[in-house]
Amino acid sequence: MEKVYVGVDVGGTKTAVILSVRPPETLGRIEFATLPELGPERALQLIVESARSLLTQHSLGVKAVGVSCGSPLDRVKGIIQAPPNLSTWVDVPIRQWMEEAFDAPCRVENDANAGAVAEHRFGAGVGTDHMVFLTLGTGLGAGIIANGSLYLGANGDAGEIGHVRLSPTGPVGYHKAGSIEGWSSGGGIAQLAARVLARPGRSSSLHAVENVTARDVGLAAQAGDAVARRILRRSGERLGQTLAMLIDVLNPQRIVLGGLAWRMGEPLLAPMRRVMKREALPQTLRACEVVPAALGEKIGDVAAMCVAMGL
């Protein structure tokens, strides 16, 4: 029986199970709502059932399983340790669960590292030896490619740039006010918007929106809303500071940004570039280009497949 890779992309909103013979090509895929408020057992059972359904449909066996999930997690033991978007998933031994279900090796990796490998191997990082991938979604993290390989650090936690504090106060990310994640993630932009809109005397179309999201801010900014553009300018300036630090410390050839930055458009990108150019060393800045991620909505699938392949 032919054997294939099983990729599992676990997120707070949705989980996807993917089969592949030759990544990044997909042979089959099933997606379902994660519903973390119900705990991990339901989702784990659905992962196994989904994979078995796809395998039976194609008469295939399992070569290896790869799980991509947000941190914190123990990548060596394969244990998910209650990431912010999966707060009920406390010490979930997903590696053991998968290996017992499929009698095949299972590897577990955080989504930023897995995404970095996916973009380096199949996306915007192809051809580089030194690359940084920034996840820019609800949260913010990074995966680092150094000398052509994933850089993990002493215990596998390298790349947690979102945890770095930029200011004594500000939006909260990683449970830390003024952190990079607080200033420049989707969740942080929503917090920043709530703060700005609560101040008197600021007229904005966003006042008519309940529970403003980063997407709402981006749409309003693109329509010319001055308050929305001010919010994205502040966020973009902080992102520019972040990129300048990464450029000077790591000296990458390329920084690959996840989709949020590009969806926000020039109201965020223009201040990002301006501050990046002002803050970074000229020689390291010249050596680096900042580009959008190329895999788009497929990145979670491809990242999980890369984990299954052993990165």
GIWOBEL-V270718 format. One record per residue. N is the residue number from 1. PHI is phi as a letter, one per 30 degrees, with the letter a starting at -180 (NA if undefined). NEAR is the number of other C-alpha atoms within 12 Angstrom. Layout:
n->(N:N)
phi->(PHI:PHI)
near->(NEAR:NEAR)
This chain:
n->(1:2:3:4:5:6:7:8:9:10:11:12:13:14:15:16:17:18:19:20:21:22:23:24:25:26:27:28:29:30:31:32:33:34:35:36:37:38:39:40:41:42:43:44:45:46:47:48:49:50:51:52:53:54:55:56:57:58:59:60:61:62:63:64:65:66:67:68:69:70:71:72:73:74:75:76:77:78:79:80:81:82:83:84:85:86:87:88:89:90:91:92:93:94:95:96:97:98:99:100:101:102:103:104:105:106:107:108:109:110:111:112:113:114:115:116:117:118:119:120:121:122:123:124:125:126:127:128:129:130:131:132:133:134:135:136:137:138:139:140:141:142:143:144:145:146:147:148:149:150:151:152:153:154:155:156:157:158:159:160:161:162:163:164:165:166:167:168:169:170:171:172:173:174:175:176:177:178:179:180:181:182:183:184:185:186:187:188:189:190:191:192:193:194:195:196:197:198:199:200:201:202:203:204:205:206:207:208:209:210:211:212:213:214:215:216:217:218:219:220:221:222:223:224:225:226:227:228:229:230:231:232:233:234:235:236:237:238:239:240:241:242:243:244:245:246:247:248:249:250:251:252:253:254:255:256:257:258:259:260:261:262:263:264:265:266:267:268:269:270:271:272:273:274:275:276:277:278:279:280:281:282:283:284:285:286:287:288:289:290:291:292:293:294:295:296:297:298:299:300:301:302:303:304:305:306:307:308:309:310:311)
phi->(NA:d:c:b:d:c:c:b:c:c:b:d:c:b:b:b:c:b:c:a:d:b:e:c:d:c:c:a:a:b:b:b:d:d:h:d:d:d:i:d:d:e:d:d:d:d:d:d:d:d:d:d:d:d:d:d:e:c:h:b:c:c:d:a:c:b:c:c:a:d:d:d:a:c:d:d:d:i:c:d:c:h:e:e:d:b:d:d:d:c:h:d:d:d:d:d:e:d:d:d:d:b:h:b:d:b:c:b:b:d:d:d:d:d:d:d:d:d:d:d:d:b:b:d:c:e:j:c:c:b:b:b:c:c:d:b:b:e:c:b:b:b:b:c:c:b:h:i:b:d:c:c:i:d:b:i:c:d:j:d:d:d:d:d:d:c:b:d:b:k:e:c:b:h:i:b:d:i:d:e:d:d:d:b:c:d:d:d:d:d:d:d:d:d:d:d:d:d:d:d:i:c:d:a:d:d:d:d:c:d:h:d:c:d:d:d:d:d:d:d:d:d:d:j:d:d:d:d:d:d:d:d:d:d:d:d:d:d:d:d:e:d:d:d:d:d:d:d:d:c:h:d:d:b:c:c:c:d:d:e:d:d:d:d:i:d:e:c:d:d:d:e:d:d:d:e:d:d:c:d:d:e:d:d:d:d:d:b:c:c:b:d:e:c:d:h:d:d:d:d:d:d:d:d:d:d:d:d:d:j:h)
near->(11:14:22:33:44:54:54:50:47:42:38:31:21:24:37:41:46:48:45:37:27:21:30:32:20:23:26:29:31:28:26:26:23:30:24:27:18:16:21:31:21:20:35:35:21:27:38:31:22:28:40:27:22:29:31:18:15:21:17:24:27:35:29:36:46:49:55:50:46:44:43:33:33:29:33:20:22:31:31:39:27:26:28:26:29:31:23:23:34:23:24:30:28:40:35:25:29:35:25:15:25:28:17:23:27:39:41:48:48:47:48:47:45:52:52:53:51:45:46:40:31:29:30:31:39:25:17:30:25:33:46:54:48:46:41:39:36:33:40:42:42:43:47:46:41:27:18:22:25:36:30:26:16:8:14:24:29:25:35:36:36:42:30:31:27:29:19:15:17:29:35:33:35:30:21:22:24:29:35:46:43:42:48:55:45:39:36:44:49:37:32:38:44:28:22:29:28:17:14:10:10:18:16:29:25:33:25:13:19:14:19:30:28:38:31:33:47:39:27:30:29:23:19:19:23:24:34:40:36:28:40:49:35:33:47:38:31:41:44:37:33:42:46:34:29:38:33:24:18:30:30:34:34:38:41:45:43:41:29:38:40:27:27:38:27:23:34:38:34:25:29:34:31:25:27:32:29:18:25:28:22:16:16:24:31:19:21:31:27:33:27:28:37:26:28:26:17:27:37:43:46:46:47:49:49:47:42:42:34:28:34)
